[in-house]
Amino acid sequence: MSAGDRTIVCRRCGNTISRDVDSCPHCGASMRGAGGPVGLALVGLAILAGSMLDLGKLWLFAGLGVFLLVGGAYLLYDRRKRIQQAGPASG
């Protein structure tokens, strides 16, 4: 695995850093793993699926489920985009 495969662009300062660090050495921003967004998307999906059984009474939970699912999916998309940005810059 090359060094370019293990880098990411920091969300806060825009510097290219290793994906293995817990925080950015330049600005201190947290570099958490993808577990948070994946968990968020799964909780949103579970709430959405559960509320579909009785949508008439649980429409608020369906909306919450959609919100969490879309939020988690966006965070994963953003992480993937920053990894792709870091690839060509460090190669």
C-alpha positions in Angstrom: 0.0 0.0 0.0 1.5 3.3 -1.0 1.6 6.5 1.1 -1.1 8.1 -1.1 -3.6 5.4 -0.1 -3.3 6.3 3.6 -3.8 10.1 3.4 -6.9 12.4 3.8 -7.6 16.1 3.5 -8.4 17.8 6.8 -11.9 19.2 6.8 -10.9 22.2 8.9 -7.5 23.4 7.5 -7.3 21.6 4.1 -3.8 20.1 4.8 -3.1 16.5 3.6 -2.5 14.2 6.6 -2.3 10.5 7.4 -5.6 8.7 7.9 -4.0 6.9 10.9 -3.8 9.9 13.2 -6.5 10.7 15.7 -6.3 14.5 15.2 -4.8 16.9 12.6 -1.3 17.9 13.6 -1.8 21.3 12.0 -5.1 22.5 13.5 -6.1 19.8 16.0 -9.4 18.7 14.3 -10.6 15.2 15.2 -10.0 12.6 12.6 -12.5 10.0 13.8 -13.1 6.8 11.8 -16.2 6.1 9.8 -17.9 4.2 12.6 -19.9 7.3 13.6 -21.5 8.0 10.2 -22.2 4.3 9.5 -23.8 4.0 12.9 -25.9 7.1 12.3 -27.1 5.8 9.0 -28.0 2.4 10.5 -29.9 4.0 13.4 -31.8 6.2 10.9 -32.6 3.2 8.7 -33.9 1.2 11.7 -36.1 4.1 12.9 -37.4 4.6 9.4 -38.1 0.9 8.9 -39.8 0.6 12.3 -42.0 3.7 11.7 -43.2 2.3 8.3 -45.3 -0.3 10.2 -47.7 2.5 11.3 -46.8 5.6 9.3 -50.0 7.4 10.2 -49.0 7.7 13.9 -45.2 7.6 13.5 -44.6 10.1 10.7 -42.4 12.2 13.0 -40.1 9.2 13.6 -40.1 8.5 9.9 -38.9 12.0 9.3 -36.2 11.6 12.0 -35.1 8.3 10.4 -34.8 9.9 7.0 -32.8 12.8 8.5 -30.4 10.5 10.3 -30.0 8.2 7.2 -29.2 11.1 4.9 -26.9 12.8 7.4 -24.9 9.6 7.9 -24.7 9.0 4.1 -23.5 12.6 3.5 -20.8 12.2 6.2 -19.6 9.0 4.5 -19.6 10.7 1.1 -17.7 13.7 2.4 -15.0 11.4 3.9 -14.7 9.5 0.6 -14.3 12.8 -1.3 -11.6 14.0 1.1 -9.7 10.7 0.7 -9.9 11.1 -3.1 -8.6 14.7 -2.9 -5.6 13.6 -0.9 -4.7 10.8 -3.3 -3.3 12.8 -6.3 -1.7 15.5 -4.1 0.6 13.0 -2.2 1.5 10.7 -5.1 
